[in-house]
Amino acid sequence: MRMMLMIFMFGAAAFPAAAQMSVTTIGATDAGACYQNAATEASNDTAPCDRALNDQSITRLDRKKTFVNRGVIHNRNGDLMAARNDFDEALAIDDMLPEAYLNRGNSYFLAARYFEALADYERALSAGVSKPWVAWYNIGLVYDSQKNTDKARGAYEKALEENPDFTLAEQKLESLS
């Protein structure tokens, strides 16, 4: 059973989800290149993110977003500790940053630390994540991994309540039937 974990990346002005992506133009900066690398599943390059974070002129807003984007790339590379460190850095700047909680939850999920993943997905929802169906879907994945079919079904249904066109949640519900 293949699970597609939903992630969020930050652009300099927006934060689209990986599988449900809406890309914004952000210019030719290192922070912009970092976002593009995070948004491109084939990219594992954190160098633009590193350069952006070393740039003393980067704004606080772009800094926290760049930490999230680099964390997404670290998750993709399997460097879960580095990813969590980046999400923690973003949360040190803004402790109500829902996309940092969502993606840190993904780090925990990938490490099979389901209790922590669930807590972070719930924090993302409480903090007002822009695409709550993604958090509900990931909560469903946690319960699915724990073989708790009823709670997984409930979470996938919540994802569909938030976004009736979210096919990944539909597919997961069908697989539980």
C-alpha positions, 0 to 999 in steps of 0.5 A: 500500500503506497502512501502519498504524504502531503507537504507544503512549500513556501514561496516568497509570497505563497505556500502551495501543497506538493501534490496540489500545487499552485506556483507563484512567481517570486523572482530570481533570488536564492530564496526563490530558487530554494522554493523552486527546488522544494516545489520540484520533486526531482530536486534534492539541492539545498544550496540555494536555500543555504545561500539565502539563509546566509544572506543577512539581508533576507527578510524575516518572512523569507527566512522562515519560509526558506527554513520550511522549504529547505526542510521539505527538501531534507525530508525528500532526501531522507535527512529527517533530523535536518528537516526537523531542525529547519522546521524548528528554526521556522517555528522559532521565528513564528510559533504559529506557522502552520506549514512548519507544523505540517511538514515537521509532522511529515518528518515524524511520520516518515520516522514512524513517530506517529504520536508526534506526527499526529500532534503536529498535524493537529497543531497545523489545523489549530494554527489555521493551515491554508489547506486543512484537507492536507492535514486531515489526509495526513492524519488519516495516514497516521491512523492508517499506519496504526491500523485504526481504520475507523479513525483513518476513515473519519480523517479522510472524510474530513479531508473530503469535507474540506475539499470535495475534489481531493482525489487522494482522500477519495482513493484512501476511502475506497481502499478502506471499503 
